[in-house]
């Protein structure tokens, strides 16, 4: 990235910087720093200095702090977070709490937009702003926004240090809470190592964030000027007048979007960046690792925690190892930003050990605090009579929820008992299965194993899920959620699906290493299966702890160690295998009646889902015919089953139907 001359240097944007201008940029930045920070700046390469300079001249900070992630730097960040009132100390050592404002409790989908050129296609499910106009608006809003504040500059690797798929990420913000959170969630780098990584990779993600003017309670005051704008042409983000982590912690979902766009542009069919947990399950002689994609608030973290070997609970960078022909994955994060509602000792003992333990670093957000102790809904113990939360003073008499449904905790993964040290291996772990699911109350069986790779792609693409509290204005209505990733990929759906198809068909994947695909649905409601008794409150057919069994039966299905039942949409497990596992894994008697409700094909609902998906994806330009061939085949076979058996086809009926067909063929 450097030219062989003495008067210019070459930047990421393929522009030459005159040495005199470079020295001018350094001189300006040094004027805003003390001597210690000036020394740290000198280790930054010219292409890293330039975006720091651009941000500081625009946002006009009172001073600049260069954060290397060292113990000294992070001690300063923690101290300033408390002094600024962005966090406050709780009773236990290293436990703090942060409150976002009442109107800043989730991802702001209305003001989240992609900045792109006129001829750059963006997903039909996302919002696009013309590039120049969007950049001008974003810059106008952030002009002088840090005039009375300190700018913090951090250098982050989205992935294990040294990983071929890690993303060098520059974070510029005025929020100590954001930097404190990012230290727990990501790997910090020193400026010299970061500059080398940028040179080696040939790109970096650049993020500008400001909480903006704060109220007397230290929350963002100008929510009408809240913007989360993502420049997909240059991999830069502008996030202003917000604090909620989903909008402010850019290396998470903002840069996840950039990684998706980068893959399709430069690594088509070679890499996947997914909204997935990575968890391993010890199965006799080996550990089976799954990637699991569920929309936010649909049990992804809870499912990941059932694994014996936890790599990550939210994001996965998936790639092909050219030497072994294996599909492998790394977690771009090293920490967990989890939803805390419903976390309790019975269902989540590993997580509760960290949240209630002494010495573990934890940031709580948007829950109830009383006598400097945190409380939340569903924690399994009585709430205090009064306290304060994100909305101010609270009491039982108010009738309001004690904690927000999207209240969170931030912890480092290595504090968890099931933490897998392989999380920090640059080469990642081998992935055997990809799971796709959401809050589907009525339609899909609990587990379906795809027939082949293209069927896996279709299963991932047709997910529909009830909206959750992770989005502002969510009302619980059902919406499309392809691959549980629709909110986080900027390109057209057809491009993304073609990219997925090409990945599984990549000749560098050895056939025996192609991951199995599953659609999972833990959210079937009693009303959706006709077993709601008169006067009974509707709810799940199963229990949260059943997930441990579902994960193990899928591992056995992938290993081909259990027999399965063929259905038009994929294979389902047999009752006897599940009954045995329920007893062995969670000491529960699993009734045949429940199995039948969870695994029957409700053909009318399924045909409706298929037809809806065909209609929706037919509107997407450039879709592959192979996608519609799978859906058309499902429709025909489901319609035939309905005609032969009826609107509800039980697993036993499916076995009988298949055996009769085999008998006819054998004759």
N, C-alpha and C positions, 0 to 999 in steps of 0.2 A: 504494500500500500504506500510505499515511499519511492519517490523518483531519485535517480542517481544524479542529483545536482545539488548545489549549495544554496540555491535561492528559493526553492519551493518545496512543499511537502504535499503528498497526495492524500485525500480524505476518502471516507466511505462513500460520499456522494460524487466521487470522480471529479472533484474540483481541486485545483491547486491553490494552496495558501502560501502567499509570499512570506518569507521568513520575518520580514519586518512586521507584517500584520500579526503573525503568530506571537511575536514578542509583545506587540501592543495588547493582544488578548490576555497574555499572561500578566502583563503589568496591571491591567484593569482588574483582573481577578485577585491578584495579590493585594491590591489596595483595599480589598474587603476581607482580608484574612489576617490572622496573627501569624507569627513566625512558624509555629508548629504546623499549621495548615498549609502555609506556603511551601514548606518542605515536602509535604505529601503531594501537593499539586504538581511538583516538578517530576514526579514519576508517571504522570499521565502523558500519553502520546498525543500528538496534535489532533487526531481525529476524535479523541475523547475530550480534549480541552474545548474544542469548538462548540459542541452542544451545551456545555456548562456555561460558556461565555454567552451564547445566544439566549439561554434562559435567564441569566443574571441581568443582562442589559434590558430584557423585556420586563422582568418582574421586580427589578430594583430592590434587592434585599438589603437590609441594614448590615449584614455580615454573612460570611459563608463558612460552613463547617464541612471539612472533608472527612467522611466516615469510612474507615478501612475495615470496620468490624473487629478491631482489636479490643481486648478487655478494657483498655483505658478509654477508647472511643465510645464503647457501649455503656460504660459507667456514666459517662457524660450524658448520653442520650436518655438513659433511664432517669437520671437526676433532673434533667430539663423537662421530661414528660410530666413529672410530679410538680415541679415548680410552675409550669405553665398551666396546670390544672387539666391537662388532657387525660391524665390518669390520676387515681388516688390510691393510697395504700390500704390494703385490707389487713386483717389480723395476722394471717400467716405470712412468714417471710417469703419474699419474691412473688407474692400474689398482689396484683393490682386490678383495678376496674376502670373501664372507659365507658362513657355514655355518649352515644350519638343523639342528635336532636330528634324530637317526636316525628318530624317529617323526613328523617334521613335514616330509615331503618331497613332499607333493602336496595337492590339494584334499580336504578332509575331508567327503566326501559324507554320512557318517553323522550328523555334527553340524552340517550346513548345513540350515537350516530357514527357511521363510517364516512370519512372524508376520502373521496376517490374522484379520479378523472371521469369525464363524461363517458368515455368508452370502456371504463372498468366496470364489469358486471358485478353486482352485489346480490346476495341472497334475497329472494322475494319476501322472506320473513323478517328482514332487517330494514333499518332506516339508513338512507344515503343522503349525504350533503355534498354538493359540488365542491371539489377540492379547494380551490382558491377562496371561495366564499366562506367555507367552513374554517379554514386556517385563519382568515382575517377575523372572523367572529371570535374564535378561541383566543387569539392573541389580544384582541381588544379587551376581552374579559379579564385576562391575566395581567394586563399592563399595570405596573406598580402595585400589584396585589401583595407583595412581600415587603412593602416599604418600611414597615416597623418590625419586621421579623428576620429571623436567621434562616438562610437557605441551607439545607442539608443535602449533601451529594453522597450517594452510596453506589457501590459497584457489586453487582449480583450475578451469580451463575444460576440460571434456571435448569438445574440438573447437577449431578455429581461433578465435582471438579475433574476436568480431563475427559468428560464424556463427549463422544463425537456428536451427540445430538443436543448438548447443553447450549442454552442461549445466553450470550453475554448481554446484560441488562443494566442500563444506567437509570437510576432513580433520583429525581430532583424534587424536593418537597419542602414545605415549611412545618410539617407535622412530626413531632417527636414520637407520637403514638404510632404513626405509620412506619417509621424506621424501626422502632422497638419491635413491632409486629413482624416486620420483614426479617429482622435478625433471627427471630424464632423460626420463621417459616422457610427461609432460604439460606443459601451459602453465600456469605459475604466474601469479597475478594479485595486484595490490596490493589492500588492503582496500577502498579507495574504488571502484575499477573493478569489483571483485567485487560489492559492495553494489548498484551500479547495474545490473549484469547480473541479479542476483536480482530487483530491482524490475521490470526490463523483462520478464523471462521469467515471473515470478509463481510460481516454485518454486526449490528447491535440494535437492540430495542432501546428507545429513548423515551422517558416518561417525565412529563412536567405535571406536578400536582400542587394545589394550594387549598387548604381548608377555608381560605378567605377570611373575611372579617368575622370575629367571634362575638357571641352574646356574653352577658355577664355570667352565664353558666357554661361558657367555653364550648358552645356548639356553633356550627356554621350559621351565620345570620342571613345570608342572601341566597336562599334556596331557589329563588326565581332565576338566579344566574348560575344554577348548577348545570354543568355540562360535562359529559364524558365523551369526548371526540377522539376518534382513532384514525390517524392518517395511515391508511394501508399502503400508500404509495411509498412512504419513507419510513414506516415502522416507528412512528412517533405518536404519543398520546398526550392529550391536554385534558386534565381533570381538575375542575375548579368548584369551589364553594360546596364542598362535601367532605364528610369524614368516614361514612360507612365503608368498611374495608372492601366490600365488593366493588365499590366505585373508586376508592382511593389507593388501594394496594395494587398497583399496576402489574407487578410480575405475576399476579394470579390470573384473573380472567381476561384482563385487557391484553396482556402479552400472550396469553393462550390463543387469542384470536390471531395475533400476528404470526404465531408459529404455524397455525393452520394455513394461512395465506402463503407463508414462506414455503411450506411443503408442496402445495399445489403448483406454485410457480417454479420451484427449483428441484424438488425431489418427488415428482409425480410417481405414485405407485411404489415408493420406497419407504416413506415414513408416515405415521399417523400420530397426530396430537389429539388426545381424547380426554373427555370429561369422565374419567374412569378411576376407580380405586385399583390398587394392585395388592393382592393378598394371596399368600400361599397356604395350602392345606396339606398337612402331613398325612400321607396315605401309604401306610406300611413301609415300602422300600423307597419312596420318593416324595418330594414336595411338588404338588401341582399348583402352579400360579395362575390365577385368573385376573383378567381386567374386567371391571364391571361398570357399566354406564347407566346411571340413574339420574334424572333431573334433581337439582338441589332440593332438599327437604323430603326426599323420597326413600331415605334409609340407606344411602350409600355408605356413610361413615359407620353406621351400626353394622352393616353387612361386612365391611372391611375388618371390623374389630373381631369378627368371629373367626378370622384366620389365625392359624398357629404361627404364621410368618408374615408380619405386616410390613409392606413396603410403602404404601401410601393410601390415602383415603379419598383423594379428589381428582388428581390429574395424572395422566400417563403419557410419556413419550415413547412410542412404539416404533421399532426399526428392525431391519433384517441384518443379521450377522453374516457377511459374505463368506466367511470361512466355514462356519458350522451349518449354514442354511437354516438357522433357528430364527424364530420371531422373538425378539427380546424387548424389554421395557425398562425404563428408569422413571423415577418420580422426580419431576422438576422441583419439588419442594422437599424440605426435611422436617416440616412441622405440620400441625393440624389446626385448621380454623373450622371448628365443628359447631353444629347447632346443639345447644345445651338442653332445650326443652325435652323432657322425658328421659334424660340420662339419670339412671339410678343404680343403686348397688346390686339389685337383683338381675337387671337386664344388661348392665354395662359395668361389671366389676373392675375391669382393667382401666377403663377411663376414669372411674370414680377414685381409684387408688391414686391417680395422678392429681385429680382436681382437689382431693381432700388431704393429700400427703404434705409433708413438711419439706420445704426446700425446693420443690419443683417450681420452675418459673411458669406462671400462668397469668394471662391477661383475660379477665372476664369482661363481657360487654353487654349492656342493655338488659340486665336482670335486676333483681331486687337486692338492696344492701341494707342490712339492719345491724347496728352495733359492729360495723365494719366486717360483717360476715355476708357471703353471697348466698342467695336463695333463688330458686327458679321453679317453675311449674313442672310437676312430675318428677321431682327429685326424690320422692319417697319418704319425706319427713314433713312434719307440720310447718307451715309458714308462720313467721312472726305476726304480731298484731299490726305493726306499722314499720315503715322504713322509707327509703327513697329509691326511685328507679329513673329510667331515661325520661320519664314524663313528669318528674318532680316528686313531691311528697305523696306517699301511698299509705293506705290503711285497708284492712279487711273490709271495713264498712263502705269503702268507695265502690266496691263491686267490680273494680277494674282488674285485669290480669296483673299478677305480681311482676311477671317478666314478659318481654316481647316474645312472640312465637319464633322470631328469628334471632333471639339472644344467642350469643356465641361464647366459645372459649378458644384461646390460642395457646397451644403447647408444642413442645418439641417431641417428635416421634420417639426419640431414643429414651424417653422416660417411661414408655409403655412396656409392659411385661412381654408382649408378643412382638416387639420390635425386631426386625430382621436386619442385622448389620450389612447385608447385601444391598441395602438402600444406598450406601455410599460407593458401591462398585460402579466405575464408569461404564462397564460392559453390561450392566443391568442383569435381569433374570429372564429365563425362558418363559414365554407365555403359552399356556396350553388351551385356554378358552377365553372367549369374549362374551360377556353377558350384557344384555340390553333390557331395560325395564323402566316402569314408571307407575304412577298411581292410576291403575286401571281397575275400576271397581266392578266391571261387569263382563268383560269379553274374553281375554286370553286365559288359557289354563295356567296353572302356577309355574310349570316348567315345560318348555318345548325346546328340543335340540334340533337345530337346523339340519336339513338333508345334505346340504353342500355349501360351498362358500357363497355362491350367489344368493342362496336362501338366507344365509347369515346376514348378508348386506340388506336384504329386504326386511328381515326381522328388525334390524337396527333402525331402518328408515321409517317404519310405519308406527313407531311408538307414539301413543297419545297418553297424556297424563294430566291430572288435575293440577291447576296452578297452586303454588304454595306461598308462604309468607316471605320467601326469599326475594320476591318481586313486589315493588310498591304497587298497590291497587289490586293485588291478587284476590280473586273472589271464589276460588275453588272450581271454576268451570274447566272443562276439559279442553286441551289445545294440543296441536301437533308438537312433537319434541323429537325430531329425527336424531338418532344416536345419542339422545340426552345431551346433545351438543349444539342444538339449533341456535341458541342464543350466542354461541361463541365461535361460529365460523362465518366469515364475511363473504366468501364467494358464493356463486350460484349453487343451489342444491344439486343440480345435475353434475357440476364439476366435482363436487364432494363425493357423490355416489360413484361416479366414474373413477375417481381416485381410489376409493375403497375397493372397488372391483379389481382395479389394476394391482393393488397391493396384494390381494390374495392370489392373483394369477402371476405374480412376479416369479420368473424362473429361478431366482436365487433362493427361494424357499423350498427346501426339501419337502416332498409330499407328506412324509410322516410328521413333519413339524408344523403343518398348517393348523392353526388353532380351531377348535370346535366353536360353533356359534350357538348361543342360547337366547331365547326371549324368556324373561322371568317376570312373574307377577305375584308379589306377596300381598297385594292390596285387594284381592277379591272380597267383596262385602256380602254379607248374608242376604241382603235384599237382591243382589245381583245373581244369586243362585237359588232364590225362592225358598230360603229356609229361615226367614225372619218371622218369629212367632208374633201373634197379635199383642200389641203393647210393648214389645221388646225394642230396645234401642238398637239401631243398626250399628254394625261394626264389622271388623275383620272376621273371616272364618277361622283363621289360624291365630297364632301368637307370634310375638316378636322373636322369641327364642327358637322358633321353628327354622329360622334362617340357617342355623348351624347344620341342620339335616339337609336342607336344600343344597347347600354348597357341597356337601360330601356326596350326595347322589349324583350331582353334575360331574364331579371329579371321576366317579366310577363310570358314568356314562361315557365320558371322554376316553377313559382308559379301555373301554369296551369290556369291562369286568362284570357288567350286569346286562341282562336282556332288556330290551325296550319294546315299546308298542308303536308300530307305524301309524301315523295319521297324515292327512293331506298336508298339514302345515309343519310337520316335523315329528320327531319321536318323543314319547313321554315315558316316564319310569313306571315300573310295575308295583303293585300294592305290596306284595310280600317283601320286596327289597326295602321299601320305605318303612314298613312296619318294623322291620328288624333294626333299621338305623335309628328310628325315633326312640326305641328302647335303649339301644347302645349309647347313643350320643347325648340325649337329654332325659332319659328314663321316663318316657311318656308313652302311654298307650294311644296308638294312632288308629282311629276307627275307620272301617271300610266306607262308611257313609260319608265321612268327611273327605276321604280320598276321592270318592266318586264325584262329589260336588266340585272339588278343586281341579280335577283333571278331565271332566267331561267336556265335549265340544258342543257349545251352544251355537249351532250352525247359523241361525239367523243373525246373531250378533257378529259372528265371524265374517259372514258374507257381507254384512253392512260395512265392517271395518275394511275389508278388501276393496269393495267398490268405492268407498270414500277415498282410500289411498290411491286407487287408479285415477280417479277424477282429479285429486290434488296434484299428483305428480305428472299427469298428462299436460298440465299447464307449464311445467318447467321445460325450458328450451334445452335441447341437447341430451335428453335422457336416453340411456341405452335400452335397446329392445329386450335385452336379457332380463332387465328389471321387471318389465310388464309381462314377460313370459312366465315368470314365477307366480305373479299375482293372478294371471289368467288361469294357470293350472290349479292354483288353490281354489279359485272360484268354482271351476267346473267340478272338482272333486268334492268340495263341500256341498254343492248343490246336489250331486249324486247321492251323497250320504244322507242328506235331508230327505230326498225322495225315497231312499231305501229304508231308512230307520226312523227318521223324524227330526224334530227341531233340537232334541237333546240326544247326543250320542255318548254313551258311557264308555269307559275304557274296556269293560268286559265285552260290550257290543262291538267295539273296534277290533278286539282280538278275534271274536267269532267271525266278523266280516272278513278279516284278513285270512283266517284259516280256511274259510269256505272258498275264497278266491284262489288260494294256493292249491286246494284240493281239486278245483276245476282245472287249473293249469296242469297239475300232475296227471290228470286223466288224459 
